[in-house]
């Protein structure tokens, strides 16, 4: 299946490049609908890899790349459950998400996230699975989870630490503040900053340039310079589930889901 049009994501393989588009209103919140379709993408990926050298992930929505996990869905899906059952439900969800993220991280193709505007929480974690992040000037990056009593749960901390080091992790995680593209480029989070609305165009140009290199050599180089921190990723799931069970976290999530703010994820 070299093309697919879903409710949350779509993809198409053309000219050796797979383009995966996010388009779930209002801002590509990552919930079970998105997850179901990402799992369909993973099932189709091995066949497409035979005909491709690059994968681009981008958003079709003007609101941004992704606001992160669908916290409302997580909150309401666990209401009325015993604590143990709720924790098991959340763990199962995280394990599915981590399987998707780890598979994207390990994809032998060169992967590019073309981002703009809101790239928060799980959205940033999705971008961090890619080899390169190309951002337009509107992009903002943030891990707001601590405001809710949680840590990022989609693999963000180990991947950010792998790519940039502990100083950046501590700043993003513990302050909850957002970084603009200037700061993001200074710390090495993004590889290119481009004009507003041009991230996808530049990502396509970059993908076209990759045809000059041997695909096998590129895949081997990627494995060498981009190890996947599986042990830390598993520990992240454990910590998230421990925090999720705390009363303070439930209060924080309740306040979040009851917010009338159209964009409650903004710091």
Secondary structure, DSSP 8 states (H G I E B T S, - for coil): --EEE-SSEEEEEETTEEEEEE--TTT--B-HHHHHHHHHHHHHHHHHHTT-SEEEEEE--TTEEE--B-HHHHHHHHTTS-HHHHHHHHHHHHHHHHHHHHHHHH-SSEEEEEE-BEEETHHHHHHHTSSEEEEETT-EEE--GGGGT----SSHHHHHHHHH-HHHHHHHHHH---EEHHHHHHTTS-SEEE-TT-HHHHHHHHHHHGGGS-HHHHHHHHHHH----HHHHHHHHHHHHHHHTSHHHHHHHHHHHT---TTTT--
